[in-house]
Amino acid sequence: MKTLSFSCELSNGVHARPASHVEALCNQFSSDITWQNQRTGMSGNAKSVLSLIGTDTLLGDECLITIKGQDEDVAMEQLQRFLNNEFPHCDTPLQGNENGHHIDLMPLPRNFANLEVKHHQGRSVSQGVGRGTLSVMGAVSFDNLNDLPPVLALSDEKLQMKNGLELVIKSISIQLESAQCTESEVLKAHLSIVNDVEFQQTLTSHLTQSQSCANAIITTAQHFANMVKKSASQYMIERELDIRDVCYQLLQSIYGDERFASQTQLSEPTVCLAEDLTPSQFLELDKSLLKGLILTSGGSTSHTVILARSFAIPTIIGLDAKQLNESIGQPVIIDGHLGAVVTEITDPVERYYSQEQKIKDIVATRQAKYRDLAAKTHDGKAIEVAANIAHSVEARPAFEQGAESVGLFRTEMLYMDRSCAPDENELYNIFCQAIESAGGKPIIVRTIDIGGDKPVGYLNIPAESNPFLGYRAVRIYSEFIDLFKTQLRAILRASAHGNLKIMIPMISSMEEILWVKDVLSEVRQALRKEEVPFAERVPLGIMLEVPSVAFIIDQCCEEVDFFSIGSNDLTQYLMAVDRDNDKVTKHYNSLNPAFLRTLDHVVREVHRHGKWIGLCGELGAKGSVLPLLVGLSLDEISMSAPSIAATKERISKLDSRECRQLLNRAMDCRTIHEVEHVLAQFRMNQTQAPMVSKDCISLDRDLRSKEEVIKTLADNLFVTGRCRYPNKLADDLWAREDVFSTGLGFGFAIPHTKSEHIEQSAISVCRLAKPIEWGDEQAQFIIMLTLNKHAAGDQHMKIFSKLARKIMHADFRDRLMTASTAEQIETLLKQELELV
């Protein structure tokens, strides 16, 4: 007999996934192997996943393994090696800020908060608004399984059980062949459970003359569920889902889906509440009825969340399910913009979201005209607008939303949230799926950018004090050369079917470029020898994110085909700012003149050498900065797919020559504040819309509160192109209202603000059908004054004072109150305020 002791180093303890690794190893030996948790005293068969889970082994528990049998020496040696080298890395730690309930929540806009409706807030990971019945999903329930099938002869029941187990094993094995990443890991864990020795023995032991397979399966599920529930770990308790899932699959395999219908079937518009959903569970849901997703433990980078974004399903994480218990079975609204679940749908709430939908429809209709057009400036200058994606499932929705290409396929997601790296065929299939969606359009695949701030447990890369500057991306490739070559092989093989490009992240020197080209040449040569088809001319590019590259850009142009500026990292490296450090984030600003001059230099040099350059950082989707990017003459900008149509629309209204002049002025500035001022002046001069215009005047509106008025007028400024962030503009207006109410008496109110969120100063007018409360006054005629912060000067108070004086005169008030058209009010205000 051999024994060995060790301390459990797994953050989540021994649940289904790590237990399956232990079980797989131990089943290679004939010896009996027992696992004992010294803290609890509980022992289990190490060849059984469920037995191992039953020991309730948590982080830091001391464990004793006993091995007895003919091959105990070999088993001892291999188990010792496994526990030292592999066991600590066969599960990934939970991200505390995503799986706990201590998430920094964004402040709610005042127009919503002032409604004081019952709601719960989490963290939004997929935007949009949905409405449906709140239903618990994902956790299989045996509570309502009545009217079970009749009991057959014991021999027939045993045969049914045997055939059922074989069917489940076959079904999971088939799914595993095409499964990817997180889905694959879950399926492997489920396969371990259904193959588990103790699981099968327990099922058989419950089969008696008076017990059917159905009774035995339900009793077995309850037995193991009770065992898991005794754990001191909340994470372990939640793993009961795996056991229930497998047991329900077994019921379906024996008795059919008609008798035991899928519990993920939706019958009405539904907002699903789940601890978490596997990708396969999500894909089973009817998307026409799935109106929202609330994941109490899901992370923002899980594949289920990625799928939710690609299907435009509003999704929130980090909510405590207990908060929503009273609302289960009731209609709710999920707001993926605010990260809120509204559980009390009052009339003001209905009206709030009716207005939200109205604005969404207006903007969607307007932007749809640009979705399928190539992006061009008003003077005919083309600039490709591409999508950033992290998985092939995002490709089709991205192209449907108007992407002209994929400017960045972040492949690191394919390597995270799993216990081992994807193999070549899995990667090849993923890239082929993206190619199929692209329809010949180009896809830039960025090779793995892992390590540093993106840890991958199975690579055993030590944690670093400064991960952004550490051992990551191309810097790890030589140590993990097989990993890198596998990815290159998969990309090259897929290139035989479509237009792929390869891009290397974190390049900082010519040595790295030359080394990568040598490795790529080796991989190509190997594929040729194997007679594996691939495109001989696959463009090679690099990320321009390390400032050193800017100073050797001419030399880089001689070795690579294209460049893509990673604006996020280039900004932080150029300015020496850790963007995650709150103490220095004020220095992290891409409008710094030094940053703009760097961009201008690299774009000019790249074009001078006849090469292509794009930008794939978050900067690409910022409408306020877009004129500078157009001024740079970039060949492409890429962004998240929902921003594409809006960006194309904005580009169509810009003149590339004016944008170049703007960039020159911005680069001549000395401070970020000066650049912001120059940008604000440019936006204000773009349309030169009059301060008073009929498109900002509405008469006899059925608005019933101060909140509705401010929201409606701010939203209209957004629709008319005068404001980009209406909620922020409204918050500025409310900040003024908090100091003193702007009700003047006589049924008039003049809300007003100078704001950085208004791009075209405007006087908005709203005459209401009925008076409403406005502070201590009643108001029926609202004149809202919103002036650009950078251009207003003292104009703000001059107009306000003049308006206030005019309203003191009954004749002026009467003419406004009795005007029959918006044009009449427009003319009157222009004359009286001398704005003609």
N, C-alpha and C positions, 0 to 999 in steps of 0.2 A: 504494500500500500504506500502511495506517495501523497504528500500534502504540500500545498504552497499557499501562502497568505499574501494579501495585497490590499491596498486601499483604493476604493472606487473614485476615479477622477472625472467621471461624467457629470456635467452640470445638471442634467435632467434625470440622473439615475439610470437604472437598467429598465427601460421600457421596451416596447416591441422591436424597435429598429436595432439597437445594440444587442439585445438578447438574441435576435436572429443570427447575428455574426458569431456569437458564442456557440449557439446551437449547431450551426453549420460546421464549425470546427470540431466540436466534441463528437458529432455523429460520424466522424471519420475513423473513430477508434471503437474497438469492441469492449474496452474496459468500462466499468460503471464510473460515472463522474458526478460527484455531488457538490453543489454550491451552497455554502452556508453563510448567512449574514450574521456576523457576530453581535451586531447591535440588537437585532430583533430575536435572534436565536432560530429564525426560520430557515429551513433547508429546502432545496429543490433539485430536481433532476436537471443537470446542465445540458442535457440533450433535448430539453423541452423549453420552448420560448415562454410558455405560460407558467411553467414551474419557476423559471428564473424571475419572471415578473412578480410572482407570488412571494419572493423573498423580501420584497420591498427595499431593495438596495438603492440607497441614495448617495449623493455626493459626500465623500469623506468616510463612508461606512467601511469598517475593516471586514474583509471576507476571507473565508477559508475554503479552498477547493481540495476535495479528496478524490484520488484516482486509484481504482483497484481493478486489476485484470492483467491479461497476458501482455498487452502492449502499453502498460502503464509508464514505462521509461520514456518511450517515444512521445506518448501523449503529454507527459510532464514537460518534456523539453519544448514541444511546440506550443503548449499553452503558456509556458513562461515567456516565450518569445512574443506570442500574440498579446499578452497582457502588458508587456513592456513597450512594444512598438506600435501596435495597431489599435488596441482597445481604447486608449485615451482619445483617439481621433475618429471613432466610428459613429459619432453623433456630434452635432454642432450646438453650441450654447444658444439659449434663447436670447434674443435682443431685448434687454430690459425695457427700453423705451417704446417698443412696439407690441410686446406681449403682456405688459403690465397695464395698469390703468393710470399711470402717471405720465400722461402725454401733455406736452405744452399745447394748449388749445388756442386757436386764432380768435381774436376778439370778434364778436358778432357785430354786424353793421347796425347802427342805431335804428334804422327804419324797421328792422326785424326785432331787435331787442326790446324796443319800446312797446311792441305788441303784447309783451309779457305772457306769452303762450307757454303751455307745458311742453318742454322739449328736453332732449338729452344730446350732449355733444361729444363727439369723438374726433378722430383725425381723418380727413378726407384723403382718399388715395385714388379715387376715380370720380370725375365731376359729372354734373347733371342733376336733374330733379326727377324723382319718381314717386308714384303713389300706389299703394296696394295694401292688402291685408297682411299684417305682420305674422309670419309663420316660422316656427322653429324648424330648421332643416339640418340634415347631416347626421344627427344622432338617431340611429335606428331604434324604434320603440317596439317593445313586445307587450306593452300594457293592454292594448286593445285587440289582441289576437284571440278572439273567441271563435267558437264553432270550428274547432280543429278537425282535420280529416279523421275518419274512423280508424280504429286500431285493426291491423291485419294480423295474420299468423306471424309468430316471432321470426320464423325463417324468412318470410317475405319482408318484414320490417328491416332485418339485418341486411338483406340484399339491396333494398332501397337505400339504406344508409351508405353502403359500400359504393353503389353506383353514383349516389349524390356527391360523395367526397371526391370521386374521380372526375366528375363533371366540373366541380368548382376548381379543382387543381388545373384541369385542362383550360378552363375559361381564363383563369388568372394568368396562366403561362402564355396563352395567345395574346392577351392584352399587353403582357410584358415585352413581347417582340417589337411592338411599335410605340411603347411608352417612353416618355422622356422625363428626365430630371426628377422633380418632386413626385410626379405620378408614379414613376418607376420605383422609387424608394418605398412608397406606400404599398404598392402591389407586391414588392418583395417581402415586406413585413407581413402582409396578409397571407402570402403563400407559405411563409414559415409557420403561421398559426394553424392553417388547415392541414399542414403536414406534421404538426406537432404530435409527438407520441402521447403525451398526457391528454391533449385535447381529444384525440381519437379514442383513447381508452375511456375517458369520461363519457363520451357520447355512447359508446357501446355498453358501458355499465348501467346507463339509464334506460336502455332498451330492455323491457320486461314483457311478460305476457299481457300486461294491462297498459303498457305505455307505447305510443306510436313514435315514429321518427320525429314528428313535430313536437311532441311532449319532451322527448329526450333532448332535442336541440335547444328548446326554450329553457329547460332546466339547466343544461350545460352552460348556456349564456349567463343565466342568473348566478350560477356557482362561481364562474370566473369573474363576473362583474363584482360580486360581493368580496372576492379575494382582493381584487385590485382596489376597491373602495377603502379597504383598511389601511392603505398606504398613507404615510404622513406627507407625501408630496402631491400637491395639487396637479402638477404636470402628469404624474403617474395615474391619478384618478381619471384625468381626461382621456387617457389611452384606452379606457373601457370602450370607446367608440370603435376601435379596431376589432375587438372581439365581437361586439354586437353586429358589426358590418359583415364579418365572415359568417356568423351564424345565420343571418338573414339571407345571405347568398346561398347557403346550404338549403334553407327552406325552399327558396325559389328553384333550385336545381332539382329537388325531389318532386315538388308539387306544382311547379310552373308559375309563371308571372301572373297568370289570371287569378290564381288562388292567393298568392302573396304578391300583390302589386308593388311596383317600385314606389318607395316612400319619398322619392324626389320628384314625383309627378305633380305638376301644378294644374289647378283647375280654375283659377281666377287670377286677376292681377295681384301679384304677391311681392312683398318685401321680405326677403329671407334672412333670418337671424340664425347664425351658426357659430359654434366654437371655431371651426375652420372647415373649409371644404377642399377636398382633393380636386385637382383639375378634371378628373373623370366625372366626379359628382357634379361639378359646375356644368360641364358640357352636356350632361343628361337633362338639365333643366330647360324647359321651353322658354327661349329668350323673348318670345312675344308676350309672355305673361310675367317674366321676371323683371320687376320694376326697380329693384334695389337689393343691395347685399350689405349686411352688417356682420362683420367678422370680429368676434370678441377677442380672439387670440392671433389673428392673421397679421402678417407683416406686409409692409408696403412694397416689398420686392418679391413676394411669393408669386408663383406662376398662376395661381387662381386670380390674384389681383391683376396681373398682366392680361389675363384672358378677359376679365371684367372691363378693363380699359378698352380693349380691342372691340368689345361688343357694346361699348358706351353704356355700361350698367353703373349707375351711381353706387359707390362703395365707400363704407366708413369702417375704420378699425379702432380698437382700443376702448370700446364701450363695455361696461360691465353688464352682462346679460340680466342680472337681477334687477337692474333699473327698468328693464322693459317687460318684466313678467306680467304686470297688470295690463299691458297693451297687446299681448299675444291674442290673435284672433280678431283684433280691431284694426280699422283702417289707420294708416300712418302715412306721413310724407317724409321721404328721405331726401335731404338736400346735400348733394355732393359738393356744392360750392362752399357751403358754410360748415360742412361736417356735422350737420344737425339732423336729428330724427324728431319730427313734430308728432306728438301723440295726442294732441288736442286740436282738432281741426275746426276752429271757430270761423265765423263769417269773416273777420279781419284777415285770418290766415288764408282763407279761400281767395279773397280779393288780392292779397299780396302775391300769391303764386299765379293767379290769373294774369296779373301784370307782368310777372317774370316770363310766363309763357308767351305773352303777346310780344314782348321785346325779342325773345329768342326767335320767334317765327319771322319777325320783320328782318332781323339781321341774317338769319339763315337764307331767306329768299333773296336778299341782296347779294350775299356772298356766293350763292350757288352759281351765279353767272360767271364767276371767276374760277370756280373749282377745277374745271376740265380744260382751262386755257393755259398756255405757257405764260409764265410771269414776264411781263414787259413793262418798262416805265412809260410814261406818257409820251416821251420822245423816241420810243422804240428800242431802248436798250434792254437786252434780255438778261435775266439773272435767274438761274435755276433754283426752284424752291423744293427742297427734299425733306424726307422724314427721318427722324431718329427712331430706331426700334431696338428692342432687346431680345426679341424672339420672332421666329418665323410667323407665328400666329398674328402678329401685329402688321405684317406686310400687306395683306389684302385690304384691311380697313384703311391703311395709310394711303394706298393708291386710290381707293374709292373716295378718299377725302381730298384728292388732288395732287398727291405727291408726284413730282416728275422723276424722282429717283429715291433711293435710300442713301442718304449722305453719311449715315453712321449706323452700322449694325453692331451694337455692343455685345460681344460674345461672352463676357465674363459671367452673365447670368446663367449660361448653360452649364457652368462649372460649380456654381454655388448651390447651397441648400441640398446637398447630397453627400454621400459617403465616399464616392470615387468619381474620377473624371469620366466624361462621356467618351465612348470609343469612336473610332473613325466612322463607322457606318451610321451611328446615331447623328453625328455632326453632319455627315454628308446628306442624310435625309432631311435634316432641318434646313440646310442651305438650299436644297432642291425645292423644298416647300416654298421658301421665300422667292426663289427664281420663278416658280410657276405663277405666283401672284403678280410678279413684276411685269410679265408680258414683254420681255425684251428690254425693259428699262434697267439702268445700271444700279448695282448694289455694292456699296463699299463695306467690306467686312473688316472690322478692326479686330486684330488678334488679341488674345486674352490680356486684359488689364487687371490682373489680380495680384494679391500681395499688398503690403502696406495697409491702406485703409479699407481694403476689400479682402479680408482673410478667408482662406479656404482651408478648413481643418485638416483634410487628408494630405496636404502638402507639408505640414509641420513647419511652416515658416514662423519663426519667433515673433512675438509682438514687439513693436518698436515705439520709441518715445516720440518720433516725428515721422509717421508713416507716409505723409505726402512727399517727403524727400528721401524715402528709404528704398527698401528692396522690393520693387514692384515692376509690373509690365515687362518691357524688353530686358530689364536687368535680371530677371529670374530665368530667362529662357535657356541660358547655357547650362544651368543646374538641372532644369527640367526639360532637357532637349527632346526627349521622346514625346512629351506633352505638346511641345511646340510643333514638332514635325507631324504629329498626328493631325493637328488642326490644319496645317498647311496642306497636307495630303487631301483632307476632306474638302477644303476650299477649292483646290485645283481640280479634283475629280468633279465637283459640282459645276466648275466653270465650263465643262463640256456641254452643259445644258442651258447656259445663260450668261448674262453680262455681269461678271463678278470682278471686283478689284480688291486688292489686299492692302490694308493700312496698318502700320506698326505704331504702337503708342509709346510715349515717353522717350523718344529719341533725343539724345543730347550731344552726340558726337558723330563724326564721320566713321570712326571705328565700328560703331554699332550698326550703321547702315551697311557697311561692307560685309560685316559678319552675317547679318540677316540675308543679304544677297547670296552669300556662299551657301548657307543652309538651304535657302530656297532652290538654288541650283542643284544641290544634292537630292532634294526631294523630287524635283522634276526628273532628274536622271533615273532615280529609282522607279518612278512611275513608267518611264519609257521602257526600262528593262522588263517590267512586269506587263507591258503592253496594255496599261490602263489609260483610257482616253482622257485627255484634258486639253484645255485651250492653251496653246503655246504662248500666246501673248496676253498674259494677265497683268494689267498695270499694277505697279507697286508704288505705294505712297507712304507718307509718314505724317503723324500728328505733329503740328507745330504748337507745342505747349511749353517747352523748355526754352528760355530766352537765348541760350547759347546758339541755337539753330539760326536765329535771326542774323547772327554775325558771320555765319558760314553758308548763308542761303544760296549764294552763287555756286558753291561747291556741291551742295546738296542737289541743286537742279541738274547737275551732270550725272547723278546716280539714280534719282527717283523720277517717277512720272507725274506725281501730283502731291499736293499738300492740303491738309485740312486743319484750320486753326481751332484749337481747343480753348475757347475764350475763357472758360472758368479757371483752368489751371494756369494758362499763360498770364492771366491777371494776377493770380496769387503769387506766382513765381517771380514775375517781373517786379511786383511791389513788395515782395518778401512779407506776405500777409497770410497767416493761417486763417482761412475763411470760416473755420469752425470755432475760432477763438473770439468770444464776444468783446474782449478788451481791445481788439485791433480791427474789427470788421469795418469800422468807419473808413479805414484806409483801402479796403477792398472795393474798388470802383473802376469799372471799365471805361469810364469817361475821363479818366486821368489823361491829360495831354501826352504824357510819356507813352502810355499804352496806345493811344491813337497814332502817334508817330511811328511806333514799332510796327503796327499793322500796315500803315501806308508804305513803309520801307519794304516789308516782305512781299506785299502784293505787287509792288512795282518791279522788284527784282525777279520774282517768279514769272511775271508776264514778259519781262525783258528777255528771259530765256525760253519763252514760248511754252511754258508749262501752265498747268491748271491749278487753281487754289480756291478752296471753299472755307466755310466757317460752320462748325457743328456744335458750338457751345450754347448755353442758354440765351446768350445775347441775341441770337438769330431771331428769336420769337418776340423780342421787345419792340413793339411798334414805335416807341418814342426814340429809339436808337436807329431804327431802320434807315432813315435818310443818310446817316453816316456810313452804314454798310454799303448802300447803293453808291455813295460817293467814292468808296474804296475801289469800285469796279471789281468786286468779287465775282467769281464765276458761279458760285452757288452758296446758298445758306440752307442749313437744315435745322429742323425743330421737331417738336412733338406734333403728330398728325392733326390734332384739332385746331392748331394755329395756322395751318397752311392756307386755307381759303381766305382768311382775314388778311394774311400777309400779302397774298397775291393782289387783293383789292387795294391795299395801301400802296404797293409798288406801282400799280397802274396810275396812281394820282401824283406820282413824283416825277420830276424832271432830273435826269442824271447829271446834267450840267450844273443845275442849281445845287444838287446834292454835293457835287465836287467842290463847289465854292463854299458850301457850308462846312465841309470837312477841313478845308484850308483855314477857315476862320477858327474852327474848333482847335486845330493843332497849334494855332498862334496864341491860344489862351494860356494863361499862366496857372489857373486853378480849375478844379472840378466845378466849382460854383459858376465860374465864368462860362464854362462849356455848357452847363445846364441852362444858363441864361440865353446863350446863343441858340441852343436847340428850341427853347420856348419861343423865342422871337421868330424862328424859322417856321415853327408849326402855326403860330398865330398869323403869319403872313402868307401861309400856303393857300388858304381859300379866301382870306380877307372878307369873311362873312360879316354883314352889318350887325351891329350890336342888337338892333331890334329887327326881327324878321317874323313873318307870319307863320313860319314853320315852328316857332317857339311860342305860339299863342294858341290857346284852346278855350272854347267858350262853353259855358253851361255844363260843366263836367260833373258827373256823379261821383265825387270823391268825398269821403266821410270822416277823414281825420287829418290832422297835421302831418302825420307820417305818410299817409297816402299822397298828399299834395307834394311833399318834398321828394318822395320817391318817384312819382310820375314825372315831375319836371326835370329831375336829375337824369332819369332814364331817357327822356326825350333829347336831352343834350348829348347823350351817348349815341342815340340813333342818328342824330343830325351831324355827328362828327365833331362836336365841340368839346367832348369830354371822353376820355378813354376808360376811366374807372368811376362809374356813377355812385357806387356805394361809398367810396372814399370822399367824393365831392359832397355827398349827402352828410357824411360824418363831419366835414368841415362846417357845413351849414348848421348842424346841430350843436357844434361847439360854440357857435355864436349864440344860438338860442338858449344854451345853458347859462350864459352870462346875463342876458336879458331877452325877453320875448320881443319879437319884432312886429307884434300887432300894434297898429297906430290908432285904432278906433275907427268909427265911421264905416265898419265892415271891411277895412283894408289891412293888409299885412305886407311887409317888405323884407322877407328873409334875404340875407346877403352874406357874401364872403369873398375874400381874396384867396385863391387856392392854386396850388401847383397842379391840381388835377383838372383844371379847366384850361383847354387849349385855345378856344376862341371865346373871348369875353361875350357875354350875352345877357339880355334882359328877357326873362321868360314870364309869360302871363298866363294865369289860369283864373277864369271866372267860374265859380261853382254854381250848381243848380240850387243848393241850399247852404246857408251859413254853417260853419263848423267852429268848435272851440279853438282859439289860438292864444294860449296862455290865459290871461284874465279877460281877454276880449273875444268877440265873435268876428269871424272873417269870412267874406264871400268873394272878395277880389284880391288875389295874391299876385304881387309883382316881385319876382325873384331876380336878384342882382348877383351875378357870378362873374368875377373878373380874374383874368390871368395874373397870378402872383408876381410874375417877372415883368409884366408890362403895365400894370395898373397905375403905379405911382400913387398920386392922391386923387385919381379919377374916381376911385371907389366911393369915398365919402362925399365928393362933390355931387355925384349922381344921386346918392342916397339922400343927401340934404335937399337937393332940388325936388326930388320926388316927394319927400315928406312935406315940403312947403306947398307943392301943387295940390296934394291930397287934402290940405286944409280948406281948399276952395270947393264949395258945393258944385259949381258948374263943371269943374274938371271931373269930379267924382261921377256926376250924373252922365256925362258924355261917355265915360268908360263903362258904366253899368248898363247903359242902354244901347251901346254899339251892337249892330246886328252882324258884323263880319270881323274876322281877324284883320283884314286889310284896314278897316277903319281905325282899329286900336293901334296898329302899326304906324299909320300916318299921324295919329294924334300924339303918340309918345315921341316920335322923331321930331315933330314940330315943337312940342312943349319943352323937351329936354335938349333941344338944339343939337340933335344928332344927325341931321341931314348932311 
